[in-house]
Amino acid sequence: MSATVLAFLAVAVTGCGHVVDESDGGGRVGTATGRQTAAVAPLEDAAPVGATQIVDDGGVRTRVTVEGLSPAQPSVYGFPVAGDLQQITVTVEVVDGATSVNPLYFTARASDGTAYGAALGTVDGQLLAETVSAGDRIKGVVAFDVTGPPITSIRYSSALGEELARWVGQSVPGEPAAPVPRSAGGQGRTTRGDLDLATPMTVPSCDGTGIVVLYSATAPGSYEQEVSDQLARNPGAQYLRTDNSCSSLRQATAEGNAIYAVYRVAGRTESEVCTAVGAAGGGAYGKWLDETTDPSYIIPC
């Protein structure tokens, strides 16, 4: 059975998720078909919502960030919800090894122990279920249908149900978060952007590596053609979508359009980047891939 079919079945079966009531300490899981027992592994430490935690799951190390606990904007074509729809934005970056990512690995809890499973298929930009390898970075939304007490913490568990990390915080009042834009080319390997070209979109690590930007496509409706043409003209080049990448890259145009950059990895020093910029010619320029450099900064060459 294909991964696509399995993912579809997961959504169809789980629908709006499940609610766990642990106020009696029994770890009872409430579902539409009955109850079953589930072991919960409490953690001593917790980070505030918005923080990044290093998670070690059987030797596989990942950086997991949970942020933006807030009201969610329901998808126009999403599943109905019974309560207050809340969401978090999750970023998973694999440091060593490979691991599976799934929105069902995230659970929201209230102060009395009530827990809410991921409300699948209710918001746009949902975190995809897939395998992520070292150097890959994936970002997406996980929503919760809050039918009882408000959320006070977020739990992240392994595929086997072992709790790996915990974040504490309450929902920020205000307008529902804007939905994450859908991929310009349909379903991709991340929540934002793969254009389904012969060359897959990359999500590089924000580790200070320098790149040479060869071309930027900014016109909706022609992303696929422009990027495909530039990849053909620049053998060995790759492409990324900036709002699914590092904050050192401009995240969108002034009009709010997504930016697809065709690039080559250039090195880790300014001299290496400038050598690559000179070899590329034309309007090529250098950028750092990190989370600290101002997006307007271009490496001087």
C-alpha positions in Angstrom: 0.0 0.0 0.0 1.5 3.4 -0.9 2.4 6.1 1.6 -0.2 8.4 0.1 -3.0 5.8 0.6 -1.8 5.2 4.2 -1.8 9.0 4.9 -5.3 9.3 3.5 -6.5 6.4 5.7 -5.0 7.9 8.8 -6.9 11.1 8.2 -10.1 9.3 7.4 -9.9 7.1 10.5 -8.8 9.7 13.0 -10.9 12.6 11.7 -10.9 15.3 14.4 -8.5 13.4 16.7 -9.3 12.0 20.2 -9.5 13.3 23.7 -7.6 11.8 26.6 -8.9 12.3 30.2 -6.2 11.5 32.7 -7.7 13.4 35.6 -8.2 10.1 37.5 -4.5 9.1 36.8 -5.6 6.1 34.8 -4.5 7.3 31.4 -7.9 6.6 29.7 -8.1 7.4 26.0 -11.5 8.5 24.8 -12.4 7.7 21.2 -15.6 7.4 19.2 -15.6 3.6 19.6 -14.7 3.2 23.3 -11.8 3.5 25.7 -8.5 1.9 26.1 -5.5 2.3 28.5 -2.4 4.2 27.5 0.8 4.7 29.4 2.1 8.2 29.9 5.8 8.9 30.5 6.0 12.2 32.4 9.1 14.4 31.9 10.8 16.4 34.6 11.7 19.4 32.4 9.5 21.5 30.1 10.3 24.5 27.8 8.1 27.4 27.1 6.0 27.5 23.9 8.3 29.1 21.3 11.4 27.3 22.4 13.5 24.8 20.5 14.4 21.5 22.2 17.0 18.9 21.2 15.2 15.5 21.2 17.0 12.1 21.3 14.9 9.2 20.2 16.9 6.0 20.1 20.0 7.8 19.0 18.2 10.0 16.4 18.7 13.6 17.3 16.3 16.3 16.2 15.6 20.0 16.9 11.9 20.4 17.6 10.3 23.9 17.9 6.7 24.4 19.0 5.4 28.0 18.7 2.3 30.1 18.1 -0.3 28.4 20.3 -3.3 30.4 19.2 -6.8 30.3 17.7 -6.8 28.6 14.2 -8.5 29.4 11.0 -10.5 26.4 9.8 -9.8 25.2 6.3 -12.6 25.9 3.9 -12.7 22.2 2.9 -11.7 20.8 6.3 -13.4 18.4 8.7 -15.9 20.0 11.1 -14.9 20.7 14.7 -17.0 20.5 17.9 -15.1 23.0 20.1 -12.5 25.8 19.9 -10.0 25.1 17.2 -6.4 25.9 18.3 -3.1 25.4 16.5 0.7 25.3 17.0 3.4 25.7 14.4 6.0 22.9 14.5 9.5 22.9 13.0 11.5 19.6 13.0 15.1 19.6 11.9 17.0 16.3 12.0 20.6 16.5 13.3 21.6 12.9 13.1 19.9 9.8 11.5 16.4 9.7 10.1 13.0 9.8 11.8 9.3 9.8 11.0 7.3 13.0 11.5 3.6 12.9 12.1 1.1 15.4 13.5 -0.3 12.6 15.7 2.9 12.6 17.7 1.8 16.0 19.2 -0.8 16.2 22.0 -2.2 19.2 23.8 -3.0 19.0 27.6 -5.1 21.0 30.0 -4.1 21.7 33.6 -6.5 19.0 34.8 -5.0 16.3 32.6 -7.5 16.4 29.8 -5.6 15.9 26.5 -6.5 16.6 22.9 -5.1 14.7 20.0 -4.3 16.3 16.6 -7.4 17.4 14.8 -6.4 16.1 11.3 -7.7 17.7 8.2 -9.1 20.8 9.9 -6.5 23.5 8.8 -4.4 24.3 5.8 -0.7 23.8 6.0 -1.0 20.7 8.2 2.3 19.1 9.2 2.8 16.2 6.8 3.5 12.6 7.9 6.8 11.6 6.3 10.3 10.4 7.0 12.9 13.2 7.5 16.7 12.6 7.2 19.7 14.4 8.6 19.9 17.9 7.3 16.2 18.1 6.4 13.9 20.6 8.0 10.1 20.4 7.9 7.5 22.9 9.1 3.8 22.7 9.5 0.7 23.3 11.6 -0.9 20.9 14.1 -4.5 21.8 15.2 -6.5 20.7 18.2 -10.3 20.6 18.7 -10.5 21.9 22.3 -13.9 20.8 23.7 -13.0 21.2 27.3 -10.5 23.0 29.5 -8.0 25.3 27.8 -4.6 24.0 26.7 -1.7 24.6 29.0 1.0 22.3 27.6 2.1 20.5 24.4 3.6 17.0 24.4 5.7 15.4 21.7 5.9 11.6 21.7 7.7 8.9 19.7 6.0 6.6 17.2 5.8 4.1 20.1 4.0 6.6 22.4 7.0 7.5 24.6 6.9 11.1 25.7 10.1 12.9 24.4 9.5 16.6 25.0 7.1 19.0 26.6 6.3 22.7 26.2 4.2 24.8 28.6 2.1 27.9 27.7 -1.4 29.1 27.1 -3.2 30.2 23.9 -2.6 33.8 22.9 -6.0 35.6 22.6 -6.7 37.3 19.3 -7.7 36.7 15.7 -7.2 33.2 14.2 -3.8 32.6 12.8 -3.6 33.1 9.0 -3.7 29.8 7.2 -0.4 28.5 5.8 -0.4 28.9 2.0 -0.8 25.7 0.0 2.0 24.5 -2.2 2.0 26.2 -5.6 2.4 22.8 -7.3 0.2 20.6 -5.2 1.3 18.1 -2.5 5.0 18.2 -1.8 7.4 16.6 0.7 6.9 19.6 3.0 3.9 21.7 4.0 5.0 24.6 1.9 6.2 24.4 -1.6 7.6 21.5 -3.5 6.8 22.2 -7.2 6.8 18.5 -8.2 9.8 19.0 -10.5 12.3 16.3 -11.4 14.6 18.0 -8.9 12.9 17.9 -5.4 12.7 21.1 -3.4 15.3 21.3 -0.6 14.9 22.5 3.0 18.5 23.2 3.9 19.8 23.4 7.5 20.2 26.9 8.9 23.7 26.2 10.0 25.6 29.2 8.6 26.4 27.7 5.2 26.8 30.2 2.3 24.9 29.9 -0.9 24.9 31.6 -4.3 21.4 32.6 -5.4 21.3 32.2 -9.1 17.6 33.2 -9.7 14.5 34.1 -7.8 11.0 33.3 -9.1 8.3 35.6 -7.6 5.4 35.4 -10.0 2.5 33.0 -8.9 1.4 30.9 -11.9 4.8 30.7 -13.4 6.9 29.3 -10.5 7.2 25.8 -12.0 8.3 27.0 -15.5 10.8 29.6 -14.3 12.4 27.3 -11.7 12.5 24.4 -14.1 14.2 26.5 -16.8 16.8 27.8 -14.4 17.6 24.3 -13.1 18.1 23.2 -16.7 20.4 26.2 -17.4 22.4 25.5 -14.2 23.2 21.8 -13.9 23.7 20.8 -10.3 21.7 23.7 -8.9 18.9 23.2 -6.3 15.9 25.2 -5.3 14.1 26.2 -2.1 11.1 28.2 -1.1 12.2 31.0 1.3 9.3 31.0 3.7 9.9 27.3 4.3 13.6 28.0 4.9 15.9 30.2 7.0 14.9 33.6 8.3 18.1 35.1 6.7 16.3 34.8 3.4 13.6 37.3 2.4 10.4 35.4 3.2 8.1 37.0 0.6 7.8 39.9 -1.9 6.3 43.2 -1.0 3.1 42.0 -2.5 3.1 38.9 -0.3 4.1 36.4 -3.0 6.2 33.4 -2.2 9.8 33.4 -3.4 11.5 30.4 -5.0 15.3 30.6 -5.1 17.5 28.6 -7.5 20.9 28.3 -5.8 24.2 26.4 -5.2 25.9 25.7 -2.0 29.1 27.8 -1.9 31.0 27.1 1.3 31.3 28.4 4.9 33.6 31.4 4.4 33.1 34.7 2.6 35.9 34.0 0.2 34.4 30.7 -0.8 31.1 32.3 -1.4 32.5 35.2 -3.4 34.5 32.8 -5.6 31.3 31.0 -6.4 29.5 34.3 -7.0 32.2 35.3 -9.5 32.0 32.0 -11.3 28.2 32.2 -11.6 28.3 35.7 -13.1 25.2 37.6 -14.1 23.1 38.8 -11.2 24.1 36.0 -8.8 24.7 37.0 -5.2 25.7 35.4 -1.9 23.6 34.7 1.2 24.1 33.0 4.6 21.7 30.2 5.7 21.0 31.0 9.4 18.4 32.3 11.8 20.3 35.5 12.8 21.4 37.4 9.7 19.1 40.2 8.5 17.2 39.1 5.4 18.3 42.3 3.6 22.0 41.4 4.0 23.9 40.3 0.9 27.4 39.0 1.3 29.7 41.7 -0.2 31.8 40.4 -3.1 
